[in-house]
């Protein structure tokens, strides 16, 4: 099963929980900043996502949506 995640960069505060807990290492922190001045998480399109939703469960801001294909 393949997955895809969408991260709302305006809600993300760059806590890195999703980055640390993603079993595939498919999330990284952006070098860009959101409107609040935080580096936000982003999906690395070069990596694969299984759709496990661990990132969404770990996100304290509920900024991540997971879709399974």
C-alpha positions in Angstrom: 0.0 0.0 0.0 1.2 3.5 -0.8 0.5 6.6 1.0 0.8 10.4 0.7 0.8 13.0 3.3 -0.3 16.7 3.2 1.1 19.0 5.8 -0.5 22.4 6.6 2.6 24.5 6.8 0.8 27.4 8.6 -0.2 25.1 11.5 3.2 23.4 11.7 5.6 24.7 14.4 8.6 22.6 13.4 8.6 20.3 16.5 10.2 17.5 14.4 8.0 14.7 16.0 6.8 13.6 12.5 10.4 13.7 11.2 11.7 11.6 14.1 8.9 9.0 14.1 8.4 8.5 10.3 9.6 4.9 9.8 10.5 5.6 6.1 12.3 9.0 6.8 9.9 10.6 4.3 9.5 13.9 6.2 12.0 16.7 6.5 12.1 20.2 7.8 11.9 22.9 5.2 14.5 25.6 4.8 11.6 28.0 4.2 9.6 29.6 7.1 5.9 29.8 7.5 4.1 33.1 8.3 4.8 32.5 12.1 8.5 32.2 11.5 8.8 28.4 11.9 10.6 25.9 9.7 7.8 23.6 8.8 7.7 19.9 8.0 7.4 18.8 4.4 7.0 15.5 2.6 10.1 14.3 0.7 8.7 13.2 -2.7 11.8 11.1 -3.4 11.0 8.8 -0.5 8.1 6.3 -0.1 5.2 6.6 2.3 3.3 3.6 3.5 0.4 5.5 4.8 1.0 4.3 8.4 -0.2 7.7 9.8 2.4 7.7 12.6 3.3 11.2 11.6 -0.3 12.4 12.0 -0.7 10.7 15.4 2.5 12.3 16.7 1.7 15.9 15.4 0.5 18.0 18.4 -0.9 20.6 16.0 -2.9 18.2 13.9 -1.2 19.7 10.8 -0.9 16.4 8.9 -3.4 14.5 6.8 -2.6 11.0 5.5 -4.1 9.4 2.4 -3.7 5.8 1.3 -3.7 4.8 -2.3 
